[in-house]
Amino acid sequence: MKNIRYIKNDLDPNIGFKDHDIEFLITQTSFSFPKIYLDFLKVAGERSNILEYDCQNVKTLIALQSEFQKMINTSEFLDDTTDEYWCFAKSENSYYFFKLNQHTQTIVYEFNNLDVPINNGWGSKFGPINRKFIFKDFINTRTDNKWGTSTLENIKRYSIFFISLPIFIPFYLYLKLKSK
């Protein structure tokens, strides 16, 4: 749970899975999930106040995986073997997933039902797969988009601005005087 920002809100709460639910998920899938994802499930697995998709229970999450497998089996952009991918959420046109073998840097990808311009790191192209963020950054960005940035982030942002002023003001004055 470290480094993931969760917002506690009584009107829009996060609801996590119980330990026995997570054990059931691991037993049913036989997957080794990244620790950061297991921690996320404990806090917001059943219901997250930043994701559009709510899992009522572990079986719903497993059903989502089956639905995702059907989608990617028809795509030429992913291998036919879906055991290495885990879909953890979806929105209207997108599925969010990560590769199960990425335990230290769990990268979230977006599989889109539509061919949209994507940035794959090597330039833009059209296709259904888009690289997103490291898992914690993906969750934190969605949290910031819904609830606003944290006070600490605002302090960092404005501190850098004020620290850089003594450098930029003389430089700006120098440029103004030089242009006259």
Phi, psi and chi 1 to 4 in degrees:
 res  aa     phi    psi   chi1   chi2   chi3   chi4
   1 MET       -  -13.2  -66.9 -179.4  -69.4      -
   2 LYS   -61.7  136.1 -174.0  178.9  179.9 -174.3
   3 ASN    77.9   -5.0  -63.5  -35.8      -      -
   4 ILE   -98.9  131.4  -69.2 -176.7      -      -
   5 ARG   -94.6  116.3 -178.1  173.1  165.3 -126.3
   6 TYR  -109.5  139.4  -62.1  100.8      -      -
   7 ILE  -104.3  126.0  -60.6  -64.9      -      -
   8 LYS   -91.2  120.7 -177.0  176.9  178.8  180.0
   9 ASN  -144.7  120.6 -175.6  -56.3      -      -
  10 ASP   -65.9  -28.8  -67.3  -24.4      -      -
  11 LEU   -81.9  -22.4  -61.1  175.7      -      -
  12 ASP  -140.7   71.2 -166.7    7.2      -      -
  13 PRO   -82.7  155.9   31.9  -36.2      -      -
  14 ASN   -85.3  138.2  -72.7  -48.1      -      -
  15 ILE  -128.9  120.9  -58.1  170.3      -      -
  16 GLY   -94.2  163.8      -      -      -      -
  17 PHE   -78.3  149.9  -74.6  132.0      -      -
  18 LYS   -75.6  161.5  -52.7  -78.5 -171.9  -94.0
  19 ASP   -57.7  -39.7  -73.1  -22.0      -      -
  20 HIS   -68.1  -28.9   68.1  -85.1      -      -
  21 ASP   -66.5  -42.3  -66.5  -33.8      -      -
  22 ILE   -67.4  -40.5  -66.2  172.1      -      -
  23 GLU   -61.6  -39.5  -71.5  -60.7  -38.9      -
  24 PHE   -62.2  -43.1  178.8   74.4      -      -
  25 LEU   -60.3  -46.8  174.2   67.2      -      -
  26 ILE   -64.2  -41.6  -66.9  168.6      -      -
  27 THR   -65.4  -44.0  -56.9      -      -      -
  28 GLN   -68.8  -35.1  -70.6  -64.6  -54.2      -
  29 THR   -95.8  -23.5   61.0      -      -      -
  30 SER    60.8   27.4  -58.6      -      -      -
  31 PHE   -98.3  153.5  -69.6  147.7      -      -
  32 SER  -103.2  105.2  172.1      -      -      -
  33 PHE   -87.4  149.9  -66.8  102.5      -      -
  34 PRO   -62.3  145.5  -17.5   27.0      -      -
  35 LYS   -58.0  -40.0 -178.8  177.4  178.7  -12.3
  36 ILE   -62.3  -35.4 -165.9  163.0      -      -
  37 TYR   -71.6  -40.5  178.8   63.8      -      -
  38 LEU   -63.1  -38.9  -66.3  174.1      -      -
  39 ASP   -64.3  -40.2  -69.7  -17.8      -      -
  40 PHE   -61.4  -42.8  173.7   78.5      -      -
  41 LEU   -60.4  -35.7  -70.3  176.6      -      -
  42 LYS   -66.7  -30.1  -70.2  177.2 -176.1  177.0
  43 VAL   -95.7  -41.0  175.4      -      -      -
  44 ALA  -143.1   30.3      -      -      -      -
  45 GLY   -72.5  -41.4      -      -      -      -
  46 GLU   -76.1  -40.3 -171.4  174.6  -44.6      -
  47 ARG  -151.6  124.3 -175.9 -178.3 -173.4  -67.3
  48 SER  -112.1  136.0  169.0      -      -      -
  49 ASN   -82.5   11.2   62.3   13.8      -      -
  50 ILE  -124.6  -12.1   56.9  154.4      -      -
  51 LEU  -103.3  145.9  -61.5  174.8      -      -
  52 GLU   -73.4  -20.4  -65.1   89.0   16.6      -
  53 TYR  -101.9  124.8 -176.1   73.9      -      -
  54 ASP  -108.4  132.9  -66.1  -23.9      -      -
  55 CYS   -97.7  116.1  -64.9      -      -      -
  56 GLN   -69.2  -29.6  -66.8   79.8   28.5      -
  57 ASN  -161.1  178.3   53.6   48.7      -      -
  58 VAL   -64.0  -35.0  171.9      -      -      -
  59 LYS   -62.6  -34.9  -69.7 -179.8 -178.8  176.6
  60 THR   -64.8  -39.5  -53.0      -      -      -
  61 LEU   -66.3  -39.8 -170.0   55.0      -      -
  62 ILE   -67.0  -38.0  -66.7  171.2      -      -
  63 ALA   -64.2  -37.3      -      -      -      -
  64 LEU   -61.5  -41.3  173.6   63.8      -      -
  65 GLN   -60.3  -42.5  179.8   66.6   13.1      -
  66 SER   -63.6  -42.7  -61.8      -      -      -
  67 GLU   -60.9  -43.7 -180.0 -177.1  -33.0      -
  68 PHE   -64.2  -41.6  174.6   66.3      -      -
  69 GLN   -59.7  -40.4  -73.6  177.9   -9.1      -
  70 LYS   -63.0  -40.0  -71.0  176.4 -172.4  170.9
  71 MET   -65.2  -46.2  -70.4  -64.1  -62.7      -
  72 ILE   -78.9  -19.4   65.2  172.3      -      -
  73 ASN   -66.0  -22.8  -77.7  -19.1      -      -
  74 THR   -92.3    0.6   61.9      -      -      -
  75 SER  -101.7  140.4  171.4      -      -      -
  76 GLU   -86.2   -0.5   73.5 -102.3   19.3      -
  77 PHE   -88.5  -13.9  -69.1   91.4      -      -
  78 LEU  -126.8  152.9  -69.8  172.8      -      -
  79 ASP   -62.4  156.8  -63.5  -25.3      -      -
  80 ASP   -67.3  -27.0  -72.8  -20.2      -      -
  81 THR   -78.9  113.4   58.3      -      -      -
  82 THR   -97.3   -0.6   58.7      -      -      -
  83 ASP   -62.3  -23.1  -71.1  -10.8      -      -
  84 GLU   -86.7   -3.5   65.9  176.8  -54.2      -
  85 TYR  -112.2  145.5  -56.3  112.8      -      -
  86 TRP  -132.8  119.1 -178.1 -103.4      -      -
  87 CYS   -89.1  124.4 -179.5      -      -      -
  88 PHE  -113.7   -9.5   65.0   93.8      -      -
  89 ALA  -162.8  162.1      -      -      -      -
  90 LYS  -146.2  158.5   74.6  174.6 -173.2  176.1
  91 SER  -124.5 -163.9   61.6      -      -      -
  92 GLU   -55.7  -48.3 -174.3  176.8  -18.4      -
  93 ASN  -119.0    4.3  -68.7  -45.3      -      -
  94 SER  -131.6  151.0  -60.6      -      -      -
  95 TYR  -117.6  135.8  -66.4   85.2      -      -
  96 TYR  -107.7  127.7  -59.7   98.5      -      -
  97 PHE  -145.7  166.7   68.3   98.5      -      -
  98 PHE  -139.8  163.9   54.6   84.4      -      -
  99 LYS   -85.3  132.5  -66.9 -179.3 -179.4  179.7
 100 LEU   -68.8  -20.3  -73.0  164.2      -      -
 101 ASN   -86.2    3.1   59.8   -1.3      -      -
 102 GLN  -100.4   84.1  -63.5  175.4  -30.7      -
 103 HIS   -88.3  -29.3  -75.3  -95.3      -      -
 104 THR   -88.3  -39.6   54.8      -      -      -
 105 GLN  -125.4   84.3  -70.8  -79.5   26.3      -
 106 THR   -77.5  109.0  -55.7      -      -      -
 107 ILE   -94.6  130.8  -54.4  -67.0      -      -
 108 VAL   -91.9  130.5  174.5      -      -      -
 109 TYR  -113.5  156.6  -61.3   88.0      -      -
 110 GLU  -115.6  125.2  175.9 -175.5    8.8      -
 111 PHE  -103.2  116.0 -178.8   87.4      -      -
 112 ASN  -102.5  138.9 -159.6  -54.7      -      -
 113 ASN   -68.7  -15.0  -66.4  -18.4      -      -
 114 LEU  -112.0  152.7  -48.1  168.1      -      -
 115 ASP   -81.1  112.0  -86.6  -11.2      -      -
 116 VAL  -126.4  157.4  -66.0      -      -      -
 117 PRO   -62.9  130.3  -12.0   19.7      -      -
 118 ILE  -127.1  156.7   60.6  171.2      -      -
 119 ASN  -113.2  109.4 -177.1   -3.5      -      -
 120 ASN   -98.5   12.0   58.5    9.6      -      -
 121 GLY    94.8  -16.6      -      -      -      -
 122 TRP  -116.5   16.4  -56.4  -75.7      -      -
 123 GLY   115.7  167.8      -      -      -      -
 124 SER   -86.0  149.8  -66.3      -      -      -
 125 LYS  -154.1  174.1   67.1  174.5 -172.1  170.1
 126 PHE   -98.6  138.8  -78.0   89.2      -      -
 127 GLY   166.5  177.5      -      -      -      -
 128 PRO   -93.1   -8.2   31.5  -34.4      -      -
 129 ILE  -107.4  133.0  -53.8  -66.6      -      -
 130 ASN  -134.8  128.1 -169.0    8.1      -      -
 131 ARG   -74.4  134.2  179.4  177.1  173.2 -174.1
 132 LYS  -107.2  -98.7  -60.7  -58.3  -88.3 -177.2
 133 PHE  -139.2  169.5  -62.7   99.7      -      -
 134 ILE   -62.8  145.5  -64.3  171.0      -      -
 135 PHE   -49.3  -50.2 -172.7   82.2      -      -
 136 LYS   -63.7  -37.1   73.8  172.9 -177.0   68.4
 137 ASP   -69.5  -35.5  -66.2  -19.9      -      -
 138 PHE   -60.6  -48.9  174.3   78.7      -      -
 139 ILE   -65.7  -44.7  -61.3  -62.5      -      -
 140 ASN   -65.0  -37.4  -70.9  -19.0      -      -
 141 THR   -65.2  -42.8  -61.0      -      -      -
 142 ARG   -66.0  -35.3  -66.6 -177.1   73.0   97.4
 143 THR   -64.6  -46.5  -58.9      -      -      -
 144 ASP   -61.4  -40.8  -70.3  -13.3      -      -
 145 ASN   -64.2  -35.4  -70.7  -15.8      -      -
 146 LYS   -86.7  -44.0 -178.8  170.2 -178.6  178.1
 147 TRP  -107.7   -5.8  -59.9  101.7      -      -
 148 GLY    91.7  163.2      -      -      -      -
 149 THR   -72.9  157.5   55.7      -      -      -
 150 SER   -74.5  161.0   68.1      -      -      -
 151 THR   -60.1  -40.3  -56.1      -      -      -
 152 LEU   -61.6  -42.3 -178.7   60.6      -      -
 153 GLU   -63.1  -41.1  -75.6  -60.5  -45.2      -
 154 ASN   -63.9  -40.3  -73.7  -27.6      -      -
 155 ILE   -62.7  -44.4  -70.8  170.8      -      -
 156 LYS   -60.4  -46.5  -74.6 -179.6 -171.5  175.6
 157 ARG   -60.8  -48.3 -175.7  179.9  -53.9  148.7
 158 TYR   -75.1  -29.0  -67.4  118.0      -      -
 159 SER   -63.2  -44.4  -64.4      -      -      -
 160 ILE   -62.6  -39.5  -69.0  170.9      -      -
 161 PHE   -61.3  -49.4  173.5   73.7      -      -
 162 PHE   -70.4  -33.6  -73.7  118.1      -      -
 163 ILE   -67.5  -34.7  -70.8  170.2      -      -
 164 SER   -81.7  -14.8   63.6      -      -      -
 165 LEU   -57.1  -46.2  -83.3  178.1      -      -
 166 PRO   -60.7  -21.2  -22.3   30.3      -      -
 167 ILE   -84.2  -44.2  -63.5  168.0      -      -
 168 PHE   -78.3  -32.7  -71.9  114.4      -      -
 169 ILE   -63.8  -51.5  -70.2  174.5      -      -
 170 PRO   -61.8  -37.7  -21.4   30.1      -      -
 171 PHE   -63.3  -42.9 -177.3   69.0      -      -
 172 TYR   -63.3  -44.8  175.2   75.3      -      -
 173 LEU   -63.4  -39.9  -68.8  173.8      -      -
 174 TYR   -60.1  -45.7  170.0   76.0      -      -
 175 LEU   -64.7  -39.5  -69.0  175.6      -      -
 176 LYS   -64.6  -45.2  -81.1  -64.3 -154.1 -173.8
 177 LEU   -67.6  -35.5  -70.2  173.6      -      -
 178 LYS   -69.5  -31.8 -171.7  175.6  178.2 -176.1
 179 SER   -77.3  -13.0   65.6      -      -      -
 180 LYS   -82.0      -  -71.5 -174.9 -179.9 -177.2
